């Protein structure tokens, strides 16, 4: 592992401890994303009458503590969510490594109304004080940037400052970077996703979460991630999971992304928390086998049984 020069000497041991905890000393990361309570409101947590039988969300997901129960029972690297949720549930799940998602927005304002803007909900100093006062395992911070938005400069500046401040306290940093706005015609081309990964590296992030690039026909091709992996330098690239799909098919995708695309792991939300607790835990353990143990898909699938 490399320690960024923005981490002061007296905090290097803390940074390394956080790194080893979430990467299992592999340099790879399985991030369980639990920031959707704000980002997607309740759509990701309740099926209602609009979902097809193949995509019914487990009743377990109705209560936000379901996220924490999964994080506590499953083999993940880190659980990312807003500070307020950690404040409400963290004491009952103190063994979980937490990454505080510092900014957020809802999905109520469509692009035709305005470009996306995600503003900080808390400061790095507040995160550090919360870590000290709560005694919880807060190991890092995360922020979203919408490249191509007319508000991009503001989000870039806020993220850059937060990364420097977080490293000063030995915290890890993860950026969610999505090219999105009226000026962005195709947000998931190979080149633009690689550009997003390069921006994260230029800002000093430890990891960056991106949407996987698509072919001209709109299909996934893990090999298209090679450009992003190279552009990110020693910033680890994580792919988002997207809407819920068949568990075994999803394991194949993650395996291909890591081996053919050269990425460092995955950041997954809906494909985990829309399952009931036993299924979610088993799925996480299967993903961890691929991400941390280098398992083949056939071996990982056995953990779904």
Secondary structure, DSSP 8 states (H G I E B T S, - for coil): ----TTS-GGGHHHHHHHHHHHHTTTT-EEEEE--HHHHSTTTTT--TTTS-GGG---GGGGSTHHHHHHHHHS--SEEEE-HHHHHHHGGGGTTSEEEEE-EE--S-S-TTT-----EESS-HHHHHHHHHHH--EEEEEEEEE-TTSTTHHHHHHHHHHHHHHHHHTT-EEEEEE---STT-S-TT-HHHHHHHHHHHHHHT-SEEEE---B-TTS-B-GGGHHHHHHHTTTSEEEEE--S---HHHHHHHHHHHHHTT---EEEESHHHHTS-HHHHHHHHHHHHHHHHH---HHHHHGGG-
